[in-house]
Amino acid sequence: MMNDRPNANTSTVDGENVQAEAIVQNMPSVCYKKGLYTMSEHAQIELYVTVGSDQQNASIEQLLASAPIDNIVKQTLNAVHITQPVMLTLLITDEEGIRDMNKQYRQQDKPTDVLSFPLLEHPLVTAPIEQLWLAPEANETTPQVPAFVTPPDMITNLGDIVMSWPTLIQQATETGHTPTYELLYLLSHGVLHLVGYDDHSEAGYQAMVDIQQSVLQLVGEKA
């Protein structure tokens, strides 16, 4: 399996933290160019598939329809004691698409397996500080604006997760995992980044791996 696992604050892989941006605003135009599939039955997840031809996209959509992606998101959040209503965006793209995003947002001109773009200003999860990404420090000359607090009856938008389908398949083949297992593993990983976890430290990495594995076991997914 490739070592390019995402890290928080836009899934930095090699140590650089990039300020999270509202990449979701660009997703419809990106997807429209190659074919857009939105699966409305996933209430928590706004899902786009833009991998290749309409036939390829439809085949991936069929696999996604049978995968417990909603439950993975739910159980991952439950594992870190987040119970408030949330939503996120998931984009399944090709190597070219994720390479462009990796280059644009992380200055890494190469494909990777998954990128996460948190929209939160601060980690939502409660965990030891060494396991979390840190919010960018405010400039002393910048006026202090009170952070927006989402009312309890509103849905919190966690941010966006982008996966490379070809890389996902490659990693599944190399490790002997099923494509579904690899997809769900990366999805759980991405969700953890969105809520605040960072795997730049050994403590953060191990915490994330332990949570991901326990979540997949809980939903009955086997490699």
Backbone as CSV, one residue per row, in Angstrom:
resi,resn,N_x,N_y,N_z,CA_x,CA_y,CA_z,C_x,C_y,C_z
1,MET,0.840,-1.188,0.000,0.000,0.000,0.000,0.878,1.242,0.000
2,MET,0.483,2.225,-0.740,1.245,3.445,-0.792,1.236,4.126,0.574
3,ASN,2.294,4.855,0.875,2.379,5.559,2.136,1.747,6.936,2.090
4,ASP,1.200,7.333,0.921,0.611,8.650,0.787,-0.765,8.683,1.414
5,ARG,-0.829,8.588,2.713,-2.076,8.720,3.444,-2.287,10.200,3.737
6,PRO,-3.552,10.657,3.766,-3.793,12.079,3.930,-3.562,12.547,5.351
7,ASN,-3.235,13.831,5.494,-3.114,14.440,6.789,-4.024,15.657,6.849
8,ALA,-4.381,16.062,8.049,-5.425,17.052,8.213,-5.025,18.405,7.669
9,ASN,-6.025,19.274,7.568,-5.899,20.590,6.966,-5.508,20.462,5.501
10,THR,-6.360,19.836,4.771,-6.280,19.498,3.362,-5.343,18.337,3.073
11,SER,-5.307,17.398,3.969,-4.633,16.140,3.715,-3.207,16.301,3.235
12,THR,-2.383,16.957,4.011,-0.980,17.013,3.657,-0.358,15.652,3.905
13,VAL,0.485,15.219,2.990,1.077,13.891,3.093,2.513,13.966,3.576
14,ASP,3.241,14.959,3.125,4.665,14.994,3.391,5.071,16.052,4.411
15,GLY,4.098,16.551,5.182,4.468,17.418,6.282,4.032,18.856,6.158
16,GLU,3.588,19.308,4.975,3.188,20.693,4.829,1.694,20.812,5.084
17,ASN,1.302,21.738,5.971,-0.100,22.004,6.205,-0.553,23.136,5.308
18,VAL,-1.644,22.938,4.602,-2.183,23.928,3.692,-3.523,24.390,4.239
19,GLN,-3.769,25.687,4.232,-5.033,26.203,4.735,-6.187,25.613,3.946
20,ALA,-7.177,25.085,4.663,-8.330,24.474,4.005,-9.103,25.508,3.219
21,GLU,-9.546,25.142,2.008,-10.339,26.019,1.169,-11.634,25.325,0.818
22,ALA,-12.622,26.107,0.398,-13.939,25.547,0.085,-13.914,24.928,-1.295
23,ILE,-13.217,23.809,-1.413,-13.063,23.152,-2.703,-14.389,22.644,-3.241
24,VAL,-15.345,22.435,-2.354,-16.646,21.946,-2.781,-17.268,22.862,-3.809
25,GLN,-16.942,24.148,-3.770,-17.511,25.087,-4.721,-17.045,24.796,-6.142
26,ASN,-15.911,24.143,-6.282,-15.375,23.845,-7.605,-15.779,22.473,-8.110
27,MET,-16.341,21.628,-7.261,-16.595,20.252,-7.645,-17.583,20.089,-8.792
28,PRO,-18.722,20.776,-8.792,-19.662,20.570,-9.890,-19.057,20.848,-11.249
29,SER,-18.270,21.918,-11.388,-17.678,22.222,-12.686,-16.636,21.189,-13.074
30,VAL,-15.855,20.721,-12.096,-14.855,19.688,-12.368,-15.538,18.405,-12.844
31,CYS,-16.592,18.016,-12.139,-17.281,16.779,-12.461,-18.046,16.874,-13.778
32,TYR,-18.594,18.022,-14.042,-19.425,18.187,-15.229,-18.651,17.893,-16.498
33,LYS,-17.367,18.171,-16.486,-16.559,17.992,-17.683,-16.447,16.516,-18.073
34,LYS,-16.540,15.622,-17.107,-16.328,14.211,-17.399,-17.527,13.338,-17.058
35,GLY,-18.595,13.936,-16.635,-19.775,13.152,-16.288,-19.996,13.137,-14.798
36,LEU,-21.162,13.556,-14.373,-21.443,13.709,-12.955,-22.497,12.723,-12.502
37,TYR,-22.214,11.995,-11.442,-23.174,11.079,-10.839,-23.361,11.477,-9.387
38,THR,-24.563,11.852,-9.012,-24.874,12.197,-7.643,-25.851,11.176,-7.101
39,MET,-25.539,10.582,-5.959,-26.375,9.535,-5.391,-27.167,10.129,-4.238
40,SER,-28.420,10.438,-4.477,-29.234,11.165,-3.516,-29.589,10.340,-2.286
41,GLU,-29.472,8.998,-2.373,-29.872,8.184,-1.226,-28.904,8.313,-0.060
42,HIS,-27.720,8.901,-0.299,-26.752,9.074,0.776,-26.967,10.445,1.392
43,ALA,-27.738,10.481,2.472,-28.164,11.747,3.059,-26.995,12.565,3.598
44,GLN,-25.999,11.906,4.174,-24.877,12.621,4.764,-23.814,12.997,3.742
45,ILE,-23.848,12.376,2.591,-22.740,12.492,1.653,-23.221,13.002,0.304
46,GLU,-22.632,14.097,-0.133,-22.845,14.575,-1.497,-21.763,13.923,-2.348
47,LEU,-22.168,13.033,-3.215,-21.233,12.138,-3.886,-21.142,12.425,-5.375
48,TYR,-19.903,12.534,-5.870,-19.646,12.737,-7.291,-18.678,11.670,-7.784
49,VAL,-18.936,11.148,-8.974,-18.040,10.182,-9.598,-17.635,10.715,-10.963
50,THR,-16.349,10.934,-11.161,-15.842,11.428,-12.432,-14.502,10.757,-12.717
51,VAL,-14.579,9.521,-13.181,-13.378,8.710,-13.371,-13.032,8.523,-14.842
52,GLY,-14.032,8.319,-15.674,-13.762,8.076,-17.086,-15.031,8.195,-17.908
53,SER,-15.308,7.146,-18.669,-16.499,7.136,-19.507,-17.753,6.985,-18.664
54,ASP,-18.909,7.234,-19.285,-20.169,7.047,-18.578,-20.307,5.616,-18.083
55,GLN,-19.824,4.655,-18.873,-19.914,3.255,-18.479,-19.046,2.976,-17.253
56,GLN,-17.829,3.516,-17.241,-16.951,3.339,-16.087,-17.554,3.983,-14.841
57,ASN,-18.050,5.193,-14.992,-18.648,5.888,-13.855,-19.859,5.133,-13.309
58,ALA,-20.679,4.608,-14.230,-21.867,3.868,-13.805,-21.487,2.589,-13.065
59,SER,-20.405,1.934,-13.504,-19.940,0.720,-12.845,-19.476,1.015,-11.422
60,ILE,-18.752,2.128,-11.259,-18.288,2.526,-9.929,-19.477,2.925,-9.062
61,GLU,-20.432,3.628,-9.650,-21.626,4.023,-8.916,-22.368,2.801,-8.395
62,GLN,-22.408,1.740,-9.201,-23.083,0.515,-8.784,-22.380,-0.096,-7.573
63,LEU,-21.048,-0.101,-7.585,-20.305,-0.628,-6.440,-20.550,0.226,-5.201
64,LEU,-20.550,1.540,-5.375,-20.766,2.432,-4.247,-22.149,2.257,-3.648
65,ALA,-23.128,1.967,-4.515,-24.501,1.801,-4.033,-24.628,0.610,-3.100
66,SER,-23.745,-0.382,-3.265,-23.811,-1.576,-2.426,-22.864,-1.506,-1.234
67,ALA,-22.029,-0.482,-1.176,-21.068,-0.350,-0.080,-21.681,0.473,1.056
68,PRO,-21.393,0.121,2.298,-21.984,0.827,3.451,-21.270,2.140,3.761
69,ILE,-21.221,3.037,2.785,-20.449,4.261,3.000,-21.091,5.163,4.051
70,ASP,-22.425,5.218,4.070,-23.092,6.016,5.106,-22.759,5.476,6.490
71,ASN,-22.791,4.147,6.622,-22.541,3.540,7.922,-21.093,3.747,8.359
72,ILE,-20.170,3.731,7.411,-18.768,3.978,7.740,-18.597,5.384,8.297
73,VAL,-19.241,6.361,7.647,-19.165,7.732,8.141,-19.777,7.807,9.536
74,LYS,-20.936,7.207,9.713,-21.629,7.237,10.999,-20.795,6.590,12.094
75,GLN,-20.276,5.395,11.823,-19.518,4.673,12.850,-18.173,5.333,13.148
76,THR,-17.569,5.950,12.140,-16.320,6.678,12.383,-16.573,7.857,13.301
77,LEU,-17.657,8.585,13.053,-18.008,9.716,13.913,-18.376,9.246,15.322
78,ASN,-19.118,8.146,15.394,-19.476,7.602,16.705,-18.233,7.208,17.506
79,ALA,-17.239,6.656,16.787,-16.021,6.199,17.463,-15.266,7.345,18.125
80,VAL,-15.445,8.558,17.600,-14.761,9.714,18.186,-15.769,10.640,18.891
81,HIS,-16.963,10.070,19.176,-17.962,10.725,20.019,-18.525,12.011,19.407
82,ILE,-18.716,11.982,18.090,-19.377,13.090,17.410,-20.755,12.614,16.979
83,THR,-21.782,13.199,17.534,-23.148,12.745,17.280,-24.016,13.808,16.621
84,GLN,-23.507,15.003,16.443,-24.295,16.069,15.832,-24.492,15.809,14.340
85,PRO,-25.537,16.359,13.744,-25.769,16.163,12.301,-24.637,16.778,11.477
86,VAL,-24.124,16.014,10.535,-23.038,16.510,9.683,-23.274,16.101,8.241
87,MET,-22.544,16.753,7.357,-22.527,16.361,5.960,-21.101,16.529,5.452
88,LEU,-20.826,15.869,4.331,-19.530,16.012,3.686,-19.689,15.722,2.198
89,THR,-18.692,16.103,1.440,-18.680,15.825,0.008,-17.597,14.804,-0.298
90,LEU,-17.922,13.824,-1.132,-16.969,12.810,-1.564,-16.887,12.823,-3.075
91,LEU,-15.703,13.033,-3.594,-15.453,13.018,-5.034,-14.546,11.847,-5.368
92,ILE,-15.023,10.964,-6.235,-14.204,9.868,-6.752,-13.743,10.283,-8.142
93,THR,-12.438,10.415,-8.327,-11.920,10.919,-9.584,-10.808,10.016,-10.105
94,ASP,-10.125,10.478,-11.148,-9.031,9.694,-11.732,-7.690,10.246,-11.267
95,GLU,-6.605,9.643,-11.730,-5.279,10.060,-11.286,-4.972,11.493,-11.723
96,GLU,-5.417,11.842,-12.934,-5.172,13.191,-13.426,-5.889,14.223,-12.559
97,GLY,-7.142,13.911,-12.199,-7.915,14.841,-11.395,-7.312,15.078,-10.027
98,ILE,-6.915,14.000,-9.340,-6.360,14.168,-7.993,-4.946,14.740,-8.050
99,ARG,-4.243,14.455,-9.138,-2.903,15.050,-9.293,-3.006,16.567,-9.446
100,ASP,-3.995,17.021,-10.212,-4.198,18.464,-10.376,-4.500,19.124,-9.032
101,MET,-5.354,18.482,-8.225,-5.690,19.047,-6.918,-4.498,19.001,-5.978
102,ASN,-3.738,17.911,-6.037,-2.559,17.771,-5.191,-1.537,18.861,-5.518
103,LYS,-1.415,19.161,-6.805,-0.483,20.203,-7.240,-0.993,21.584,-6.859
104,GLN,-2.285,21.822,-7.051,-2.866,23.137,-6.782,-2.873,23.487,-5.308
105,TYR,-3.257,22.537,-4.463,-3.452,22.832,-3.054,-2.278,22.445,-2.171
106,ARG,-1.394,21.561,-2.661,-0.304,21.086,-1.805,1.057,21.208,-2.467
107,GLN,1.074,21.722,-3.702,2.318,21.872,-4.450,3.052,20.542,-4.609
108,GLN,2.271,19.452,-4.717,2.823,18.116,-4.931,2.350,17.633,-6.305
109,ASP,3.239,17.652,-7.283,2.862,17.312,-8.658,2.911,15.801,-8.865
110,LYS,1.991,15.100,-8.208,1.907,13.651,-8.313,0.534,13.212,-7.825
111,PRO,0.064,12.070,-8.304,-1.211,11.550,-7.786,-1.030,11.002,-6.383
112,THR,-2.119,10.874,-5.664,-2.120,10.267,-4.338,-3.429,9.502,-4.193
113,ASP,-3.632,8.838,-3.080,-4.843,8.028,-2.936,-6.039,8.841,-2.480
114,VAL,-5.826,9.745,-1.512,-6.953,10.487,-0.954,-6.474,11.836,-0.427
115,LEU,-7.322,12.840,-0.600,-7.088,14.169,-0.044,-8.303,14.562,0.776
116,SER,-8.081,15.250,1.879,-9.182,15.746,2.705,-9.050,17.260,2.844
117,PHE,-10.174,17.944,2.730,-10.205,19.396,2.810,-11.178,19.822,3.913
118,PRO,-10.714,19.944,5.150,-11.621,20.332,6.240,-12.131,21.750,6.050
119,LEU,-13.388,21.967,6.369,-13.971,23.295,6.365,-14.070,23.870,7.780
120,LEU,-13.729,23.074,8.777,-13.779,23.534,10.160,-12.590,24.437,10.467
121,GLU,-12.813,25.425,11.313,-11.723,26.299,11.723,-10.866,25.658,12.805
122,HIS,-11.475,24.772,13.575,-10.770,24.093,14.655,-11.214,22.632,14.678
123,PRO,-10.377,21.735,15.189,-10.781,20.331,15.302,-12.088,20.195,16.065
124,LEU,-12.960,19.347,15.550,-14.239,19.091,16.198,-14.115,18.002,17.260
125,VAL,-13.142,17.133,17.071,-12.960,16.003,17.977,-12.144,16.414,19.194
126,THR,-12.386,15.733,20.302,-11.591,15.931,21.505,-10.579,14.794,21.611
127,ALA,-9.305,15.136,21.553,-8.237,14.134,21.594,-6.960,14.826,22.051
128,PRO,-5.944,14.054,22.458,-4.667,14.668,22.831,-4.139,15.556,21.714
129,ILE,-3.559,16.679,22.067,-3.142,17.687,21.100,-2.184,17.135,20.053
130,GLU,-1.361,16.150,20.451,-0.383,15.603,19.507,-1.029,14.755,18.409
131,GLN,-2.321,14.466,18.547,-3.033,13.689,17.533,-3.825,14.561,16.574
132,LEU,-3.813,15.874,16.779,-4.692,16.767,16.036,-3.922,17.746,15.164
133,TRP,-4.586,18.195,14.079,-4.038,19.328,13.346,-4.428,20.600,14.091
134,LEU,-3.603,21.620,13.926,-3.821,22.871,14.639,-4.378,23.913,13.695
135,ALA,-5.277,24.730,14.198,-5.811,25.823,13.400,-4.693,26.819,13.129
136,PRO,-4.695,27.458,11.947,-3.665,28.467,11.645,-3.689,29.582,12.693
137,GLU,-2.500,30.026,13.086,-2.422,31.082,14.079,-2.877,32.403,13.478
138,ALA,-3.669,33.129,14.235,-4.164,34.410,13.760,-3.053,35.452,13.779
139,ASN,-3.035,36.291,12.759,-2.083,37.389,12.707,-2.463,38.420,13.768
140,GLU,-1.457,38.936,14.470,-1.749,39.871,15.552,-2.438,41.127,15.056
141,THR,-2.216,41.476,13.783,-2.815,42.686,13.231,-4.202,42.428,12.671
142,THR,-4.623,41.160,12.624,-5.926,40.824,12.094,-6.980,40.945,13.178
143,PRO,-8.059,41.694,12.913,-9.122,41.819,13.922,-9.669,40.451,14.298
144,GLN,-9.890,40.228,15.569,-10.392,38.957,16.046,-11.901,38.885,15.839
145,VAL,-12.337,37.933,15.045,-13.750,37.738,14.760,-14.220,36.494,15.500
146,PRO,-15.279,36.584,16.273,-15.763,35.399,16.996,-16.057,34.252,16.038
147,ALA,-15.644,33.050,16.412,-15.880,31.881,15.568,-17.374,31.593,15.474
148,PHE,-17.792,31.178,14.280,-19.199,30.830,14.091,-19.483,29.500,14.774
149,VAL,-20.537,29.461,15.564,-20.942,28.242,16.245,-22.210,27.727,15.580
150,THR,-22.148,26.503,15.061,-23.309,25.925,14.398,-24.395,25.612,15.403
151,PRO,-25.592,26.163,15.213,-26.695,25.834,16.126,-26.931,24.333,16.151
152,PRO,-27.388,23.786,17.277,-27.529,22.334,17.418,-28.497,21.701,16.427
153,ASP,-29.434,22.491,15.869,-30.404,21.922,14.942,-29.971,22.059,13.492
154,MET,-28.764,22.561,13.249,-28.253,22.719,11.891,-27.197,21.668,11.588
155,ILE,-27.043,21.349,10.311,-26.052,20.368,9.878,-24.690,21.033,9.718
156,THR,-23.665,20.438,10.273,-22.301,20.932,10.142,-21.653,20.345,8.897
157,ASN,-21.177,21.206,8.020,-20.463,20.756,6.825,-19.003,20.528,7.198
158,LEU,-18.583,19.267,7.235,-17.213,18.931,7.652,-16.183,19.279,6.594
159,GLY,-16.564,19.201,5.315,-15.609,19.476,4.253,-15.682,18.440,3.159
160,ASP,-14.560,18.222,2.482,-14.537,17.431,1.255,-13.437,16.372,1.280
161,ILE,-13.766,15.210,0.724,-12.801,14.120,0.566,-12.721,13.787,-0.918
162,VAL,-11.509,13.674,-1.435,-11.285,13.343,-2.840,-10.451,12.070,-2.907
163,MET,-10.915,11.090,-3.683,-10.176,9.832,-3.842,-9.850,9.589,-5.305
164,SER,-8.714,8.961,-5.528,-8.332,8.518,-6.872,-8.732,7.059,-7.024
165,TRP,-9.679,6.786,-7.928,-10.136,5.418,-8.125,-9.021,4.500,-8.625
166,PRO,-8.219,4.878,-9.630,-7.136,3.990,-10.076,-6.135,3.677,-8.959
167,THR,-5.804,4.669,-8.137,-4.864,4.430,-7.043,-5.478,3.515,-5.996
168,LEU,-6.756,3.717,-5.731,-7.482,2.862,-4.792,-7.436,1.406,-5.245
169,ILE,-7.695,1.169,-6.518,-7.678,-0.191,-7.066,-6.274,-0.779,-6.988
170,GLN,-5.269,0.031,-7.310,-3.882,-0.428,-7.261,-3.488,-0.855,-5.852
171,GLN,-3.856,-0.036,-4.871,-3.516,-0.359,-3.487,-4.259,-1.590,-3.004
172,ALA,-5.499,-1.732,-3.402,-6.260,-2.918,-3.018,-5.610,-4.176,-3.584
173,THR,-5.153,-4.104,-4.828,-4.499,-5.245,-5.470,-3.188,-5.595,-4.778
174,GLU,-2.403,-4.562,-4.463,-1.092,-4.786,-3.857,-1.181,-5.370,-2.448
175,THR,-2.232,-5.031,-1.726,-2.362,-5.477,-0.344,-3.294,-6.668,-0.178
176,GLY,-3.953,-7.073,-1.265,-4.890,-8.187,-1.179,-6.232,-7.796,-0.602
177,HIS,-6.523,-6.497,-0.551,-7.824,-6.029,-0.095,-8.829,-6.053,-1.240
178,THR,-10.102,-6.078,-0.905,-11.125,-5.862,-1.914,-11.215,-4.363,-2.183
179,PRO,-11.664,-3.960,-3.371,-11.849,-2.523,-3.629,-12.788,-1.871,-2.625
180,THR,-13.810,-2.591,-2.200,-14.752,-2.030,-1.227,-14.058,-1.750,0.097
181,TYR,-13.241,-2.689,0.563,-12.528,-2.490,1.826,-11.612,-1.276,1.736
182,GLU,-10.862,-1.179,0.640,-9.936,-0.056,0.482,-10.696,1.266,0.442
183,LEU,-11.809,1.288,-0.266,-12.649,2.482,-0.334,-13.109,2.910,1.057
184,LEU,-13.621,1.960,1.830,-14.150,2.278,3.150,-13.043,2.667,4.122
185,TYR,-11.880,2.032,3.989,-10.737,2.374,4.827,-10.316,3.823,4.585
186,LEU,-10.225,4.200,3.313,-9.841,5.567,2.966,-10.912,6.566,3.362
187,LEU,-12.173,6.167,3.252,-13.261,7.055,3.642,-13.212,7.339,5.142
188,SER,-13.030,6.305,5.949,-12.919,6.490,7.396,-11.725,7.378,7.723
189,HIS,-10.627,7.148,7.022,-9.411,7.940,7.203,-9.683,9.411,6.906
190,GLY,-10.364,9.657,5.777,-10.672,11.022,5.391,-11.585,11.716,6.378
191,VAL,-12.575,11.000,6.880,-13.498,11.575,7.867,-12.736,11.990,9.127
192,LEU,-11.807,11.157,9.562,-11.022,11.485,10.752,-10.220,12.763,10.544
193,HIS,-9.702,12.942,9.345,-8.998,14.189,9.057,-9.943,15.383,9.097
194,LEU,-11.143,15.218,8.557,-12.084,16.331,8.520,-12.443,16.823,9.913
195,VAL,-12.512,15.905,10.880,-12.930,16.305,12.236,-11.759,16.701,13.118
196,GLY,-10.520,16.568,12.605,-9.402,17.104,13.376,-8.164,16.256,13.539
197,TYR,-8.217,14.982,13.185,-7.043,14.120,13.389,-5.947,14.411,12.354
198,ASP,-4.720,14.214,12.778,-3.549,14.440,11.930,-2.573,13.291,12.148
199,ASP,-2.103,12.688,11.056,-1.185,11.556,11.207,0.268,11.916,10.936
200,HIS,0.617,13.185,11.116,2.032,13.557,10.997,2.840,13.027,12.176
201,SER,2.201,12.919,13.317,2.879,12.364,14.486,2.578,10.874,14.586
202,GLU,3.455,10.155,15.270,3.246,8.719,15.464,1.975,8.470,16.266
203,ALA,1.720,9.344,17.259,0.520,9.193,18.088,-0.744,9.379,17.261
204,GLY,-0.739,10.391,16.397,-1.899,10.629,15.547,-2.105,9.518,14.542
205,TYR,-1.016,9.071,13.937,-1.097,7.991,12.954,-1.673,6.722,13.575
206,GLN,-1.151,6.341,14.744,-1.604,5.106,15.377,-3.045,5.211,15.831
207,ALA,-3.427,6.390,16.323,-4.818,6.587,16.746,-5.757,6.428,15.570
208,MET,-5.396,6.991,14.420,-6.242,6.909,13.239,-6.343,5.480,12.722
209,VAL,-5.233,4.785,12.660,-5.237,3.399,12.186,-6.106,2.529,13.088
210,ASP,-5.963,2.703,14.393,-6.755,1.905,15.339,-8.254,2.158,15.147
211,ILE,-8.631,3.419,14.968,-10.039,3.755,14.782,-10.551,3.179,13.472
212,GLN,-9.804,3.352,12.398,-10.230,2.851,11.089,-10.441,1.336,11.113
213,GLN,-9.488,0.631,11.683,-9.605,-0.821,11.723,-10.779,-1.272,12.573
214,SER,-10.993,-0.605,13.697,-12.105,-0.992,14.564,-13.447,-0.690,13.907
215,VAL,-13.527,0.399,13.162,-14.762,0.760,12.478,-15.090,-0.266,11.390
216,LEU,-14.097,-0.653,10.602,-14.351,-1.632,9.547,-14.728,-2.989,10.129
217,GLN,-14.115,-3.356,11.251,-14.502,-4.600,11.913,-15.932,-4.517,12.430
218,LEU,-16.294,-3.355,12.947,-17.635,-3.183,13.508,-18.715,-3.350,12.458
219,VAL,-18.457,-2.883,11.230,-19.469,-3.005,10.174,-19.338,-4.309,9.407
220,GLY,-18.410,-5.166,9.835,-18.298,-6.485,9.237,-17.529,-6.560,7.937
221,GLU,-16.683,-5.562,7.684,-15.879,-5.542,6.463,-14.550,-6.252,6.689
222,LYS,-14.231,-7.155,5.801,-12.982,-7.890,5.874,-12.162,-7.613,4.629
223,ALA,-10.833,-7.541,4.837,-9.934,-7.269,3.711,-9.976,-8.405,2.705
